[in-house]
């Protein structure tokens, strides 16, 4: 498995696969061709079908800066190594000098078929939760300690920085108002949720309202193209910070404890990324919001000092009940249903931990099995339901 520093990254929304990935790809290709005087980028699959809504072409042109770049949307090609595939061409004096195919595989990460150009070495020797727990029990350590042991002293300050950015994003979203860009005229609702208190509001209703407000805050910042932390993607960035921000406010957890929870969550995210996918274009929204929900459940279970069985069961519940979730953003914008979906998943993560704390000793399914099923289910989803804006809710005209 790769470093958690590749899972948690900062960047501007609205999509890690449609904005952060292509931006990184352009930088890699520019560095490879410093003498080029023009470029051409052809977008395929989901990058072409929802690229306009996500602003992919805008990001690409901004990345190349003053150097001319033609962006082409190819809607016909289907024989692709990944749904988010792009071909890049470099020119000098009108002649082509280089060509490269790059895939944006989710979470801002890119791959080049048949090349180690942007590959980074594995940091973790284990590839299953079962193996990780066996190792941790032998050494009498927790998941966060396992992460720090494998990654070294650089990890904790990095994750601490990610938490500061997450908190800033929540606070910014709670104070933001207006209409989200893109043409759907979606109103920002986080501030309204945060301030709309009822006189007879029960503690349970208050928790629901606040957690949802925090999830809306981050998701709306993402949809507006502001700086967020992938957790594990831009489109699912609101789930994990919403759960942890609420718990810190409610129970006064230190930032150090939150960092440890984020490291435990990162192990779950890395397992999913390694053994299934965090790409909505590849496996539907179960790979994005489902993964984020599992990470949030594991983080909360770690925060509550639950044992490995309960952490596993909480994460497993979170994924299991997102299996088959479609990725069908209207107009390709990460707004409807994406923003509400982050809020619902944040509450589901809390419920998963509660259920796990009572019933972990009765569980029959393993986390590793459910991750495998997530991958299989994603592959079985029809293409219109995998971030193409061709099926489901995306067919509705607003």
C-alpha positions in Angstrom: 0.0 0.0 0.0 1.1 3.6 -0.7 1.7 6.3 1.9 -1.3 8.0 3.6 0.3 11.2 2.3 -0.9 10.1 -1.1 -4.4 9.5 0.2 -4.8 12.8 2.1 -3.9 15.6 -0.3 -4.9 19.2 -0.6 -6.2 20.8 -3.8 -9.0 22.7 -5.3 -12.3 21.0 -6.0 -14.7 20.0 -7.3 -13.2 16.6 -8.3 -9.9 14.9 -7.4 -10.1 12.7 -10.5 -11.3 15.5 -12.9 -9.3 18.5 -11.6 -6.5 17.4 -9.4 -5.5 14.4 -11.4 -5.4 16.2 -14.8 -3.6 19.1 -13.3 -0.9 16.7 -12.0 -0.8 15.0 -15.4 -0.2 18.2 -17.2 2.6 19.2 -14.9 4.3 15.8 -15.4 4.0 16.1 -19.2 5.2 19.7 -19.2 8.3 18.7 -17.1 8.9 15.9 -19.6 8.7 18.3 -22.5 10.3 21.6 -21.5 11.0 22.6 -25.1 7.4 22.2 -26.4 5.7 25.3 -27.7 2.1 23.9 -27.8 0.1 21.0 -26.4 -3.0 19.0 -27.2 -5.0 17.0 -24.6 -7.7 14.5 -25.6 -10.1 13.5 -22.8 -11.9 10.1 -22.9 -14.6 8.3 -20.9 -15.8 10.1 -17.8 -13.3 12.9 -18.3 -15.0 13.8 -21.5 -18.6 13.2 -20.5 -18.5 15.2 -17.3 -15.3 17.2 -17.9 -17.2 20.4 -18.7 -19.2 20.2 -15.5 -16.1 19.5 -13.4 -14.1 22.2 -15.2 -11.5 19.8 -16.4 -10.7 21.8 -19.6 -10.4 25.0 -17.5 -7.9 23.4 -15.1 -5.8 22.0 -18.0 -5.6 25.3 -19.8 -4.7 27.1 -16.5 -2.0 24.5 -15.8 -0.3 25.1 -19.2 -0.5 28.8 -18.6 0.8 30.9 -21.5 1.6 27.9 -23.6 -1.2 27.2 -26.1 -3.2 24.0 -25.4 -6.1 22.5 -27.3 -8.5 20.4 -25.2 -10.6 17.8 -27.1 -13.5 15.9 -25.7 -13.7 12.4 -27.3 -17.1 10.9 -26.6 -16.7 7.8 -28.9 -13.7 5.9 -27.7 -14.6 3.1 -25.3 -11.6 0.7 -25.4 -9.9 2.4 -22.5 -7.5 1.2 -19.7 -9.5 3.3 -17.2 -12.7 5.4 -17.4 -10.6 8.6 -16.7 -8.1 8.4 -19.5 -6.4 11.3 -21.3 -3.9 11.4 -24.2 -1.4 14.2 -24.2 0.6 15.5 -27.2 3.5 17.9 -27.2 4.5 19.9 -30.3 7.6 22.0 -31.4 7.4 24.2 -34.5 4.3 22.4 -35.6 5.8 18.9 -35.3 4.7 16.3 -32.7 7.6 15.6 -30.3 6.0 13.4 -27.7 2.8 11.5 -26.7 1.7 10.1 -23.4 -1.4 8.3 -22.2 -2.2 9.1 -18.5 -5.0 7.8 -16.3 -6.5 9.8 -13.4 -7.4 6.9 -11.1 -9.0 8.8 -8.2 -8.0 10.8 -5.2 -5.8 13.0 -7.4 -3.5 10.1 -8.3 -2.4 9.4 -11.8 -0.9 6.3 -13.6 0.9 5.9 -16.9 0.2 2.4 -18.4 3.4 0.5 -18.9 5.5 3.1 -17.2 6.9 3.9 -13.7 7.1 7.6 -14.5 4.9 8.6 -11.6 4.9 5.4 -9.6 5.9 5.7 -5.9 7.1 2.7 -3.8 4.8 0.9 -1.4 5.2 1.9 2.2 3.1 -0.8 3.8 4.0 -4.5 3.4 0.5 -5.7 4.3 -2.4 -5.7 1.8 -5.4 -6.9 4.0 -7.0 -5.8 7.2 -6.5 -9.3 8.5 -2.8 -9.1 8.0 -2.6 -5.7 9.6 -4.5 -6.6 12.7 -2.4 -9.8 13.1 0.7 -7.6 13.0 -0.7 -5.0 15.4 -1.8 -7.7 17.9 1.7 -9.3 17.9 3.3 -5.9 18.6 0.5 -4.7 20.9 -0.1 -1.5 18.9 -3.1 0.4 17.5 -3.8 1.2 13.8 -2.4 4.7 14.2 0.8 3.4 15.7 1.1 0.9 12.9 0.8 3.8 10.4 3.4 5.9 12.2 5.8 2.9 12.5 5.6 2.2 8.7 5.8 5.8 7.6 8.2 7.3 10.1 8.2 10.6 11.9 7.1 12.6 8.8 3.5 11.3 9.0 2.1 12.8 12.1 3.0 16.5 11.3 1.7 15.9 7.8 -1.7 14.6 9.0 -1.8 17.4 11.6 -1.5 19.9 8.7 -4.3 18.1 6.9 -6.5 18.4 10.0 -5.9 22.1 10.2 -7.0 22.5 6.6 -10.1 20.4 7.2 -11.1 22.6 10.2 -10.5 25.7 8.2 -12.6 24.3 5.4 -15.5 23.6 7.8 -15.3 27.1 9.3 -15.2 28.7 5.9 -18.2 26.8 4.7 -20.2 27.6 7.8 -19.7 31.3 7.1 -20.3 31.2 3.3 -23.5 32.1 1.5 -24.7 32.5 -2.0 -25.1 30.3 -5.1 -22.7 27.6 -6.2 -21.2 28.0 -9.7 -22.2 25.8 -12.6 -25.7 26.9 -13.6 -27.9 24.7 -11.4 -28.5 27.7 -9.1 -27.9 25.5 -6.0 -28.0 27.5 -2.8 -25.2 27.1 -0.2 -27.0 25.7 2.9 -24.3 25.0 5.5 -24.8 28.3 7.3 -28.5 27.9 7.3 -28.2 24.4 8.8 -25.7 25.6 11.4 -27.8 28.5 12.6 -31.3 27.2 12.3 -31.9 26.1 15.9 -35.3 25.0 17.3 -36.4 25.9 20.8 -37.4 22.4 21.6 -34.5 20.7 19.7 -33.6 17.3 21.1 -29.9 16.3 21.5 -30.4 13.8 18.8 -31.8 16.3 16.4 -29.0 18.8 17.2 -26.3 16.2 16.5 -27.9 15.4 13.2 -28.2 19.1 12.2 -24.6 20.0 13.2 -22.9 17.0 11.7 -24.9 17.6 8.4 -23.9 21.3 8.6 -20.3 20.4 8.8 -20.5 18.0 5.9 -22.4 20.6 3.8 -19.8 23.2 4.7 -16.9 21.2 3.3 -18.8 19.8 0.3 -20.0 23.3 -0.7 -16.4 24.6 -0.5 -15.4 21.7 -2.7 -18.2 22.5 -5.2 -17.1 26.1 -5.3 -13.6 25.1 -6.2 -12.0 26.0 -2.9 -9.2 24.3 -1.2 -10.1 21.0 0.5 -8.4 17.7 1.6 -9.2 14.5 -0.3 -10.7 12.1 2.1 -10.3 10.0 0.1 -11.6 12.1 -2.8 -12.8 15.7 -3.4 -16.4 14.5 -4.0 -16.4 12.7 -0.6 -14.3 15.2 1.3 -17.1 16.3 3.6 -17.8 13.0 5.5 -14.6 12.5 7.6 -14.1 16.1 8.7 -17.8 16.4 9.6 -17.7 13.5 12.0 -14.4 14.4 13.6 -15.1 18.1 13.9 -18.4 17.4 15.6 -16.7 15.0 18.1 -14.0 17.4 18.9 -16.5 20.1 19.6 -18.7 17.8 21.6 -16.1 15.9 23.7 -13.1 18.3 23.6 -10.7 15.8 21.9 -7.2 17.1 21.4 -5.9 17.7 17.9 -3.4 14.9 18.6 -6.2 12.4 19.2 -7.9 13.5 16.0 -4.7 13.0 14.1 -4.5 9.5 15.4 -8.1 8.9 14.3 -7.2 10.2 10.9 -4.3 7.9 10.6 -6.5 4.9 11.5 -9.0 6.1 8.9 -6.2 6.4 6.4 -5.4 2.7 6.8 -8.9 1.8 5.8 -8.8 4.2 2.8 -5.5 2.8 1.7 -6.8 -0.7 1.8 -9.8 0.2 -0.3 -7.6 2.2 -2.8 -5.3 -0.8 -3.1 -7.8 -3.7 -3.3 -10.8 -2.0 -4.9 -11.1 1.7 -6.0 -11.8 5.2 -4.8 -12.7 6.4 -8.3 -16.4 7.2 -9.0 -15.8 6.7 -12.7 -14.4 3.2 -12.1 -16.7 1.8 -9.3 -19.5 4.3 -8.7 -20.1 6.5 -5.7 -19.7 3.5 -3.4 -16.0 4.0 -4.1 -16.1 7.6 -3.0 -18.8 8.3 -0.4 -18.8 4.6 0.6 -15.1 4.7 1.2 -15.3 8.0 3.1 -18.0 6.6 5.3 -15.9 3.6 6.2 -12.9 5.8 6.9 -15.1 8.0 9.2 -16.5 5.0 11.0 -13.0 3.6 11.6 -11.8 7.1 12.8 -14.6 7.4 15.2 -14.2 3.8 16.5 -10.5 4.6 17.1 -11.4 7.9 18.8 -13.6 5.9 21.2 -10.8 3.4 21.9 -12.8 0.5 20.5 -11.0 -2.8 19.8 -9.9 -4.1 16.4 -13.1 -6.2 15.9 -15.3 -3.2 16.5 -13.3 -0.9 14.2 -13.5 -3.6 11.5 -17.2 -4.1 11.9 -17.9 -0.4 11.9 -16.0 0.1 8.6 -17.5 -3.1 7.1 -21.1 -1.9 7.9 -20.3 1.5 6.4 -19.1 0.0 3.1 -21.7 -2.8 3.0 -24.6 -0.4 3.0 -23.2 1.7 0.3 -22.7 -1.2 -2.1 -24.0 -0.4 -5.6 -24.3 3.3 -4.9 -24.4 5.0 -8.3 -22.3 8.1 -9.3 -24.8 10.2 -11.2 -24.1 13.9 -10.7 -26.5 16.2 -12.5 -24.7 18.1 -15.3 -21.4 16.6 -14.1 -21.4 19.0 -11.2 -20.4 17.7 -7.8 -23.5 19.2 -6.3 -26.7 17.1 -6.7 -26.8 14.5 -5.1 -23.2 14.7 -3.9 -23.5 17.4 -1.2 -26.4 15.8 0.6 -24.8 12.4 0.1 -21.8 13.5 2.2 -24.1 14.6 5.0 -26.1 11.3 5.0 -22.8 9.3 5.0 -21.5 11.2 7.9 -24.5 10.3 10.0 -24.3 6.7 8.7 -20.7 6.5 9.9 -21.8 7.5 13.4 -24.6 4.9 13.3 -22.2 2.2 12.1 -20.0 2.7 15.1 -22.9 2.6 17.5 -24.2 -0.6 16.0 -20.7 -2.1 16.0 -20.1 -1.3 19.7 -23.1 -3.6 20.5 -22.9 -6.3 17.9 -19.3 -6.8 16.8 -19.1 -10.3 18.4 -22.0 -11.5 16.2 -20.5 -10.4 12.8 -20.1 -12.9 10.0 -18.5 -10.7 7.3 -14.9 -9.5 7.1 -13.9 -6.0 6.0 -11.6 -7.6 3.4 -14.5 -9.6 1.9 -16.6 -6.5 1.6 -13.8 -4.5 -0.1 -13.5 -7.3 -2.7 -17.3 -7.2 -3.2 -17.2 -3.4 -3.6 -14.7 -3.9 -6.5 -16.8 -6.6 -8.1 -20.0 -4.5 -7.7 -18.4 -1.5 -9.2 -17.2 -3.4 -12.2 -20.8 -4.7 -12.7 -22.4 -1.3 -12.6 -23.5 -0.1 -16.0 -21.4 2.7 -17.4 -24.2 5.3 -17.2 -24.1 4.9 -13.4 -20.3 5.5 -13.1 -19.8 9.3 -13.2 -20.8 9.8 -16.8 -24.0 11.9 -16.1 -25.9 9.6 -18.5 -28.0 7.7 -16.1 -30.0 7.8 -12.8 -30.5 11.3 -11.3 -28.3 12.8 -14.0 -31.0 12.3 -16.6 -33.3 14.6 -14.8 -33.5 18.1 -16.3 -33.7 20.8 -13.7 
